[in-house]
Amino acid sequence: MDHGIDEVAPVVRPTANYMLRTHCDPHEDMFALRAHGPLVRIVGNASTQVGSDYVWQAMGYDVVRKILGDHENFTTRLRLTEAEPISGEGVPIPPELVGQISTYDPPDHTRLRRMLTPEFTVRRIRRLEPAIQSLIDDRIDAMEAAGPPAEAQVLFADPVGGGALCELLGVPRDDRNEFMRRVRQNVDLSRGYKARAADSAVFNRYLSGLITRQRKDPDEGFIGMLVREHGEDVTDEELKGVCTALILGGVESVAGMIGFGVLALLDHPDQRQLLFAGREEADRVVAELLRYLSAVQQPTPRMAVKDVVIDGQRIKAGEYVLCSILMANRDEALTPNPNILDANRDSVPHVGFGHGIHFCIGAAVARAVLRMSYQALWQRFPELRLAVPVEEVKLRRAFIDSPDQLPVTW
């Protein structure tokens, strides 16, 4: 036995609430779990996303970054049956996951990512900015017409998060309200499986039709550009999977970050002022909010494909690891005083967009949308404030954290 390595790690039973954040902060039960160490073996439950009896929960910055960056020892491909080989070699990608790049390993991941990356260049994003600004301005007009008070999450954050992704993909404007309604119903965990499955089927049929139209007459949107550049090298099913992954991940994460960012900035007026001190300062505010808030609490679980030692503990082949982005970004190993929002701190390599080969491909788009959203809100409503006590702001329980309602006045 290797010296200093735990062959049988102790098991901790987390509370059912440990993943339920307290507004902008991790739940106190997550901090209690972190007291056991940066990497803890826990009893599986509904909140752990995988069906195993025991899983690993990584919470320390160094541990999380190491695991996310190690695609040789860890995979994002979940085993659908115990009969599947752990390595995944020779196992076909399940039809429902084709194109969803977050579940791919090299070389399939490398091939698909190489196709997608050019569509997220700075020049491409700048071309989208006028349309995104128009969308933001329209939603602020809707808020102003409705209030004060007004519902900022429903009237602003949700439509901006959804509309920006629709603009990127090339979803026609007349289709967007119904399209986004189906998306949000599909990720609403309070609804039954059958209802969500029905919405998912409608959503998939719409995407199939959109892709068929783009094959015949590609436009300047994301799908059209991929079709034009890669033709038959990218299949319709891959295109549908890529779009599904971008929408289900990007829409809720951007909407959640807008809502949580409003909450955080309302509580930190000195940070709001930096939004208008210059582009560099505004970008620093966004980066710090991404570190501090981390709307995506945990990315796709990682499975060890071979025995590997992390932080002195042996993770065995076939075991799953959950990586807490929120706790990693609140670790003193990353930055001093991590539980304080401070855009004046030195730039730090946070993992708000992940790390390694699965680093969020839409990160630059998200940063631009967030900067433009925060600036536009406080330009129009310099006296913006909550219309209810912060304790009354309810959170949405979905795959990605977000305020459910955000009543504001001015």
Secondary structure, DSSP 8 states (H G I E B T S, - for coil): --TT-BSS--EE---TTTTS-BTTB--HHHHHHHTT-SEEEEE--GGGSS--SEEEEE-SHHHHHHHHT-TTTEES---SSTTS-TT-TT----GGGTT-GGG--TTHHHHHHHHHGGGG-HHHHHHHHHHHHHHHHHHHHHHHHH-SSEEHIIIIIHHHHHHHHHHHHT--GGGHHHHHHHHHHHH-TTS-HHHHHHHHHHHHHHHHHHHHHHHHS--SSHHHHHHHHHGGGS-HHHHHHHHHHHHHHHHHHHHHHHHHHHHHHHT-HHHHHHTTS-HHHHHHHHHHHHHHH-S--S-S-EEESS-EEETTEEE-TT-EEEE-HHHHTT-TTTSSSTTS--TTS------TT--GGGS-TTHHHHHHHHHHHHHHHHHH-TT-EESS-GGG--EE-SSS-EES--EEE-
